[in-house]
Structure formats: structure tokens, C-alpha cells
Amino acid sequence: MVPEAAISPGVLAPASFSVSGKQYLVAILPDGAYVGNPNLVAGLTFRPAKPGDIITVYGIGHRSQRSGRRCAVTFQVGGVTGLETVYLTIHQ
């Protein structure tokens, strides 16, 4: 049996979302806009999130396929760590 590798989670954060030396992850609002300051990335629509907005973030590697082990997921928004509600849907 091959030993299971350590969980190494990540989020969708392409090079095009690196602005002035700061890497941003892709966060999408229900209206299709990306979360962030307007004009953060040329050619894309951005707007700041408001209280109550639902934000979709894509990630990979947050759960082991074999053992079901999960790693902790913590988000920091506007300098505040943790969110009131986090829904995690795992697609296999």
C-alpha cells in the first residue's frame, strides 16, 4: 500500500490576480463580479463585498480522498479572521 501524502490545500489564485506584489485569491459574488476594489485587474468587474454577501471561493486539497481527513480552512476578510457561516461543498 502506498502511504498517503500530507494534505496540501490551496485556493484558486492565478498569476493574473497578483497585483503590485500582492497575491489575491479568486472570490466571486452571485452577480458574477469578483470581490475586490474596482479595477483591481484590468478587463474584469470587481466590487467590494457587503455584509450578507455570499462569496464563492474555489479550493483543492482540503480533504483526503482515502482517509476523509480534513484540514482547517480559515479566511481573513478585511483584517477579520473567521466568517459567520462557511459552507464547504466537496465535489469528487
FIZA-48232 format. One record per residue (C-alpha): chain; residue in three letters; x, z, y; residue number from 1. Coordinates in steps of 0.1 Angstrom, whole numbers. Example, Ala and Ser with C-alpha at 12.3 -4.5 7.8 and 13.67 -1.06 7.14 Angstrom:
REM FIZA-48232
<node><mol>A</mol><type>ALA</type><x>123</x><z>78</z><y>-45</y><seq>1</seq></node>
<node><mol>A</mol><type>SER</type><x>137</x><z>71</z><y>-11</y><seq>2</seq></node>
***
This chain:
REM FIZA-48232
<node><mol>A</mol><type>MET</type><x>0</x><z>0</z><y>0</y><seq>1</seq></node>
<node><mol>A</mol><type>VAL</type><x>13</x><z>-9</z><y>34</y><seq>2</seq></node>
<node><mol>A</mol><type>PRO</type><x>14</x><z>21</z><y>58</y><seq>3</seq></node>
<node><mol>A</mol><type>GLU</type><x>-10</x><z>19</z><y>88</y><seq>4</seq></node>
<node><mol>A</mol><type>ALA</type><x>7</x><z>13</z><y>121</y><seq>5</seq></node>
<node><mol>A</mol><type>ALA</type><x>1</x><z>36</z><y>150</y><seq>6</seq></node>
<node><mol>A</mol><type>ILE</type><x>-28</x><z>28</z><y>172</y><seq>7</seq></node>
<node><mol>A</mol><type>SER</type><x>-17</x><z>9</z><y>204</y><seq>8</seq></node>
<node><mol>A</mol><type>PRO</type><x>-47</x><z>3</z><y>226</y><seq>9</seq></node>
<node><mol>A</mol><type>GLY</type><x>-48</x><z>-20</z><y>255</y><seq>10</seq></node>
<node><mol>A</mol><type>VAL</type><x>-71</x><z>-34</z><y>281</y><seq>11</seq></node>
<node><mol>A</mol><type>LEU</type><x>-76</x><z>-69</z><y>294</y><seq>12</seq></node>
<node><mol>A</mol><type>ALA</type><x>-52</x><z>-71</z><y>323</y><seq>13</seq></node>
<node><mol>A</mol><type>PRO</type><x>-38</x><z>-107</z><y>327</y><seq>14</seq></node>
<node><mol>A</mol><type>ALA</type><x>-9</x><z>-116</z><y>349</y><seq>15</seq></node>
<node><mol>A</mol><type>SER</type><x>-33</x><z>-132</z><y>374</y><seq>16</seq></node>
<node><mol>A</mol><type>PHE</type><x>-46</x><z>-96</z><y>381</y><seq>17</seq></node>
<node><mol>A</mol><type>SER</type><x>-11</x><z>-84</z><y>392</y><seq>18</seq></node>
<node><mol>A</mol><type>VAL</type><x>-12</x><z>-82</z><y>430</y><seq>19</seq></node>
<node><mol>A</mol><type>SER</type><x>17</x><z>-70</z><y>451</y><seq>20</seq></node>
<node><mol>A</mol><type>GLY</type><x>34</x><z>-54</z><y>422</y><seq>21</seq></node>
<node><mol>A</mol><type>LYS</type><x>2</x><z>-35</z><y>410</y><seq>22</seq></node>
<node><mol>A</mol><type>GLN</type><x>-15</x><z>-45</z><y>378</y><seq>23</seq></node>
<node><mol>A</mol><type>TYR</type><x>-53</x><z>-44</z><y>377</y><seq>24</seq></node>
<node><mol>A</mol><type>LEU</type><x>-75</x><z>-45</z><y>346</y><seq>25</seq></node>
<node><mol>A</mol><type>VAL</type><x>-105</x><z>-68</z><y>344</y><seq>26</seq></node>
<node><mol>A</mol><type>ALA</type><x>-137</x><z>-49</z><y>352</y><seq>27</seq></node>
<node><mol>A</mol><type>ILE</type><x>-169</x><z>-69</z><y>356</y><seq>28</seq></node>
<node><mol>A</mol><type>LEU</type><x>-202</x><z>-60</z><y>372</y><seq>29</seq></node>
<node><mol>A</mol><type>PRO</type><x>-236</x><z>-71</z><y>359</y><seq>30</seq></node>
<node><mol>A</mol><type>ASP</type><x>-239</x><z>-97</z><y>386</y><seq>31</seq></node>
<node><mol>A</mol><type>GLY</type><x>-207</x><z>-114</z><y>374</y><seq>32</seq></node>
<node><mol>A</mol><type>ALA</type><x>-185</x><z>-101</z><y>402</y><seq>33</seq></node>
<node><mol>A</mol><type>TYR</type><x>-152</x><z>-85</z><y>394</y><seq>34</seq></node>
<node><mol>A</mol><type>VAL</type><x>-146</x><z>-49</z><y>406</y><seq>35</seq></node>
<node><mol>A</mol><type>GLY</type><x>-121</x><z>-46</z><y>434</y><seq>36</seq></node>
<node><mol>A</mol><type>ASN</type><x>-116</x><z>-53</z><y>471</y><seq>37</seq></node>
<node><mol>A</mol><type>PRO</type><x>-129</x><z>-87</z><y>483</y><seq>38</seq></node>
<node><mol>A</mol><type>ASN</type><x>-103</x><z>-115</z><y>480</y><seq>39</seq></node>
<node><mol>A</mol><type>LEU</type><x>-81</x><z>-94</z><y>456</y><seq>40</seq></node>
<node><mol>A</mol><type>VAL</type><x>-75</x><z>-126</z><y>435</y><seq>41</seq></node>
<node><mol>A</mol><type>ALA</type><x>-79</x><z>-160</z><y>452</y><seq>42</seq></node>
<node><mol>A</mol><type>GLY</type><x>-108</x><z>-180</z><y>438</y><seq>43</seq></node>
<node><mol>A</mol><type>LEU</type><x>-127</x><z>-151</z><y>422</y><seq>44</seq></node>
<node><mol>A</mol><type>THR</type><x>-155</x><z>-130</z><y>435</y><seq>45</seq></node>
<node><mol>A</mol><type>PHE</type><x>-147</x><z>-93</z><y>439</y><seq>46</seq></node>
<node><mol>A</mol><type>ARG</type><x>-167</x><z>-64</z><y>453</y><seq>47</seq></node>
<node><mol>A</mol><type>PRO</type><x>-162</x><z>-26</z><y>452</y><seq>48</seq></node>
<node><mol>A</mol><type>ALA</type><x>-183</x><z>-7</z><y>426</y><seq>49</seq></node>
<node><mol>A</mol><type>LYS</type><x>-210</x><z>16</z><y>439</y><seq>50</seq></node>
<node><mol>A</mol><type>PRO</type><x>-223</x><z>48</z><y>424</y><seq>51</seq></node>
<node><mol>A</mol><type>GLY</type><x>-245</x><z>39</z><y>395</y><seq>52</seq></node>
<node><mol>A</mol><type>ASP</type><x>-230</x><z>5</z><y>388</y><seq>53</seq></node>
<node><mol>A</mol><type>ILE</type><x>-224</x><z>-4</z><y>352</y><seq>54</seq></node>
<node><mol>A</mol><type>ILE</type><x>-188</x><z>-17</z><y>347</y><seq>55</seq></node>
<node><mol>A</mol><type>THR</type><x>-177</x><z>-37</z><y>317</y><seq>56</seq></node>
<node><mol>A</mol><type>VAL</type><x>-140</x><z>-34</z><y>306</y><seq>57</seq></node>
<node><mol>A</mol><type>TYR</type><x>-126</x><z>-51</z><y>276</y><seq>58</seq></node>
<node><mol>A</mol><type>GLY</type><x>-101</x><z>-35</z><y>254</y><seq>59</seq></node>
<node><mol>A</mol><type>ILE</type><x>-85</x><z>-38</z><y>220</y><seq>60</seq></node>
<node><mol>A</mol><type>GLY</type><x>-68</x><z>-14</z><y>195</y><seq>61</seq></node>
<node><mol>A</mol><type>HIS</type><x>-89</x><z>17</z><y>203</y><seq>62</seq></node>
<node><mol>A</mol><type>ARG</type><x>-99</x><z>23</z><y>167</y><seq>63</seq></node>
<node><mol>A</mol><type>SER</type><x>-81</x><z>18</z><y>134</y><seq>64</seq></node>
<node><mol>A</mol><type>GLN</type><x>-98</x><z>-7</z><y>111</y><seq>65</seq></node>
<node><mol>A</mol><type>ARG</type><x>-87</x><z>11</z><y>80</y><seq>66</seq></node>
<node><mol>A</mol><type>SER</type><x>-90</x><z>48</z><y>87</y><seq>67</seq></node>
<node><mol>A</mol><type>GLY</type><x>-115</x><z>48</z><y>115</y><seq>68</seq></node>
<node><mol>A</mol><type>ARG</type><x>-91</x><z>69</z><y>137</y><seq>69</seq></node>
<node><mol>A</mol><type>ARG</type><x>-98</x><z>65</z><y>173</y><seq>70</seq></node>
<node><mol>A</mol><type>CYS</type><x>-76</x><z>70</z><y>203</y><seq>71</seq></node>
<node><mol>A</mol><type>ALA</type><x>-88</x><z>87</z><y>235</y><seq>72</seq></node>
<node><mol>A</mol><type>VAL</type><x>-99</x><z>64</z><y>263</y><seq>73</seq></node>
<node><mol>A</mol><type>THR</type><x>-97</x><z>77</z><y>299</y><seq>74</seq></node>
<node><mol>A</mol><type>PHE</type><x>-104</x><z>58</z><y>330</y><seq>75</seq></node>
<node><mol>A</mol><type>GLN</type><x>-94</x><z>66</z><y>366</y><seq>76</seq></node>
<node><mol>A</mol><type>VAL</type><x>-117</x><z>52</z><y>393</y><seq>77</seq></node>
<node><mol>A</mol><type>GLY</type><x>-108</x><z>57</z><y>429</y><seq>78</seq></node>
<node><mol>A</mol><type>GLY</type><x>-84</x><z>85</z><y>421</y><seq>79</seq></node>
<node><mol>A</mol><type>VAL</type><x>-110</x><z>104</z><y>400</y><seq>80</seq></node>
<node><mol>A</mol><type>THR</type><x>-104</x><z>107</z><y>362</y><seq>81</seq></node>
<node><mol>A</mol><type>GLY</type><x>-133</x><z>105</z><y>338</y><seq>82</seq></node>
<node><mol>A</mol><type>LEU</type><x>-167</x><z>90</z><y>342</y><seq>83</seq></node>
<node><mol>A</mol><type>GLU</type><x>-202</x><z>105</z><y>338</y><seq>84</seq></node>
<node><mol>A</mol><type>THR</type><x>-211</x><z>82</z><y>309</y><seq>85</seq></node>
<node><mol>A</mol><type>VAL</type><x>-189</x><z>59</z><y>289</y><seq>86</seq></node>
<node><mol>A</mol><type>TYR</type><x>-204</x><z>36</z><y>262</y><seq>87</seq></node>
<node><mol>A</mol><type>LEU</type><x>-180</x><z>22</z><y>237</y><seq>88</seq></node>
<node><mol>A</mol><type>THR</type><x>-192</x><z>-7</z><y>216</y><seq>89</seq></node>
<node><mol>A</mol><type>ILE</type><x>-168</x><z>-18</z><y>188</y><seq>90</seq></node>
<node><mol>A</mol><type>HIS</type><x>-171</x><z>-54</z><y>176</y><seq>91</seq></node>
<node><mol>A</mol><type>GLN</type><x>-154</x><z>-61</z><y>143</y><seq>92</seq></node>
***
